[in-house]
């Protein structure tokens, strides 16, 4: 009977250690944001997908206009006092560039701040379901 009791205590101890380890692992969360303006042939799409891993985020930020060259890029960043500070690297019209941006994640949208005003990077995008969302090939 004592050995059965010891085995049960041992198993509970192992379960507690495993549970503690599992709860300390970073959690990956995916978020998608999309803004569609215009209609028909005049539709512009802005799309942002991100993966949040604890204090860091990474993902893609695309501008897909109807009649202009698209801007495709990716970003990485870390949690800061007012959101996430990210570095956004992109290519548009055959030219590569980068911008420092701030992303503020809200319950149903993302606020993007920073970048040169002429680039139009600063926006507010509504959150959408990531399922079935297609992204352009680079």
Secondary structure as UniProt FT lines:
FT   HELIX           2..24
FT   STRAND          28..37
FT   HELIX           40..42
FT   STRAND          44..53
FT   TURN            54..55
FT   STRAND          56..64
FT   STRAND          71..80
FT   TURN            81..82
FT   STRAND          83..92
FT   TURN            93..94
FT   STRAND          95..105
FT   STRAND          109..114
FT   HELIX           117..119
FT   STRAND          123..128
FT   TURN            131..132
//
